[in-house]
Amino acid sequence: MRANPTAQLKGFADHYEKCIQSTTQYERLMSETNQDKRLKLWADLTMIARRQEIWDICRSAARFCLLYDN
């Protein structure tokens, strides 16, 4: 039986928000570390997530890296 599309979309949105909040918490936690090292780590994570088609991690990492794009 197929799930309700509205409920499924809400589930995706909730999961995305949870990932974004985790990223924000991580950013606060790591605010005193080397920014270049952190950026390279997240860029590597994004590349690996894309290769393995893990899109939630990829989107969160991409959003995190955009915070450092001046």
LUMFIZA-145613 format. One record per residue: x, y, z of N, C-alpha, C in turn. Coordinates in pm, whole numbers, plus 50000, padded with zeros to 5 digits. Example, Ala and Ser with C-alpha at 12.3 -4.5 7.8 and 13.67 -1.06 7.14 Angstrom:
<recs>
513194943150780512304955050780513204967050780 512854977550708513674989450714512905000350787 
</recs>
This chain:
<recs>
500844988350000500005000050000500895012450000 500525021949922501315034149908501025044150019 502065050750065501915060650172501245073250119 500645080450208500035093250175501135102750128 501015108450006502095117149955502365129250045 501325134750105501515146350192502305142450317 501955131050374502675126250493504125122850458 504325117150341505675113650297506515126350277 505935136450215506635149050194506965155750328 506025155150423506275160750556507425153250623 507465140150605508555132250662509905136450606 509945138650473511185143150410511595156950463 510625165950477510915179450527511415178950671 510775170650754511215169250893512635163850901 512925153950819514265148050818515305158350773 514965166250672515865176650623516135186950733 515085191250803515245200850912516135195251022 515965182451053516795176051155518265176251114 518525173450986519905173850936520485187850945 519695197850911520165211750917520455215651062 519595211651154519825214751295521095208051346 521315195651303522535188651343523765195951292 523675200851169524785208251110525035221151188 523985228051225524115240451301524735237751439 524295227151504524875223551634526345220151620 526675212851514528065209151490528905221751467 528355231151392529085243551364529385251051493 528425251951583528655258651711529715251351793 529645238251793530575230151870532005231851820 532175232851690533495233251630533955247351596 533355257551654533665271251615535105275451645 535795268151730537165271951765538225264051689 537825255851594538795247851520539215254851391 540185249151325540705254651201539635254151091 539265265851038538195266750939538545259650808 539785260650763540175254250638540075239050649 540495233650760540425219150781538975214450783 538105222150848536685218650854536055219050716 536385229250638535825230550504536245218950416 537505215050422537985203650344537305190750387 537105189050516536425177050567534995176150513 534255187350518532885187250468532835185650317 533785191350246533825189450100534065174850066 534965168250139535185153850118533935145850150 533265149350258532035142450295530975143950185 530875155750128529915158150020530245149549899 531505148949861531885140849744531585126149767 531875121049885531605106949915530105104449916 529335113449975527885111849980527285111949840 527785120449752527295120649613527585107449543 528795102349560529165089649497528265078349543 527925078449671527115067649727525625070849727 525275082349670523895086849659523195087849794 523885093449891523315096150023523005111050024 521835114549974521555128449942521315137350064 520795132150174520575140650291521895145750348 522875137050356524195141150403524805151050305 524625148150177525185156850073524595170950082 523265171850098522635185050108523085192450232 523165185550344523585192150468525035197050457 525885188650404527285192550389527425204250292 526645203950184526705214850088526245227950152 525185227350231524705239450297525745244550396 526365235450468527395239250564528555246250494 528995240850382530125246850310529755260550253 528505262450213528095275250159528195286450263 528135282850391528275292950495529655299450492 530645292450436532005297550431532385303050294 531425304150205531685309250071531485324350072 532565331850069532485346450075532645352449938 
</recs>
